[in-house]
Amino acid sequence: MTETTDAAGIRRVTVVGGGVIGASWAALFLAHGLEVTLSDPQPGIDTQVRELIDGTVPVLQGLGLETKDLTKNLSFEPDLAGAVREADLVQENGPERLNVKQEMWRTIEENAPATALFATSTSGIPATDIATVLRRPERLVVGHPFNPPHLVPLVEIVPGERTSEETVERARAFYTALGKSPQVLRKEVPGFVANRLQSAIFRECVHLVADGVVTEQELDAIVTSSIGLRWAVAGPFQTFHLGGGQGGLEHFVTHLGPGMEKRWDQMAREHVAFDDATVETLSEQARNFGAGIDELAAERDRKQVLLMRALSETPDAHEA
């Protein structure tokens, strides 16, 4: 196993929730030599989680992680109170319902060690709201992964209004030790950053397909052969900074900004919704991707690993 010894003082992790996200986190933690207790009351969850973890093995190997005896440090405890009693970290992946999360965290705080780090994988509920039921709200932080956690590097660390700086820095140190790319948000906003970007871009994708401008397959080809490639190595701001030549972003905005503002105005006026006709169009075209979901996902993950490995081997711009 790849050892993550004493990373932020964390050796024992309790993963709450055995769905896709929880199992993915568990696989990553196990591949770094951590002891993992998974808590989920669903019958047969152990079989389901083991199958999901087995499915992560090719990706983990592609990332250079050791997967022999991957689940030897994995245990299951359906009782949440018992599952967290010796945890150094609790990574919660429960349903996206505030009342459910609050009830979980109330139980977790009552039974976990006073030194345990609390992180929720929520994709949009603010830590401030969840922590209203906690005696020590400074312990809780959002640690939102980009799916799947065992593969995609991003973790959005989003502190609540009362989250302590110590908690934020400890979370950052831990996720960094796992090879992740944690980004600390300066404000709580609905949906955080990555999902807001996805939603904004997908709104225009849906409009272009529903309006008959392109098919889903054509749009995907446009993205993967243009901005997808570009944004994998330089994000939107750096891309447009470079697009301005020697004048940088200021030159780009001065000369191309007015045209972009016009497109923004037009997009704001266009109604986009998942009405019956739109859903039917999207669903029909999605069937044209050909292969089944498992095959498509495996191929996507294989290419993602190759891309990440290529990027990690690229010399830093300052060294070129």
Buried (B, 14 or more C-beta within 10 A) or exposed (E): BBEBEEBBEBBBBBBBBBBBBBBBBBBBBBBBBBBBBBBBEEEEBBEBBBEBBBBBBBBBBBBEBBBEEBBEBBEBBBEBEEBBBBBBBBBBBBEEEBEEBBBBBBBBBEBBEEEBBBBBBBBBBBBBBBBEBBEEBBBBBBBBBBBBBBBBBBBBBBBBEBBBEEBBEBBBBBBBBBBBEBBBBEEBEEBBBBBEBEEEEEBBBBBBBBEEEBBBBEBBEBBEEEEEEBBBEEEEEEBBBEBBEEEEBEBBBEEEEEEEEEEEEEEEEEEBEEEEEBEEBBEEBEEEEEEEEEEEEBEEBEEBBEBBEEEEEEEEEEEE
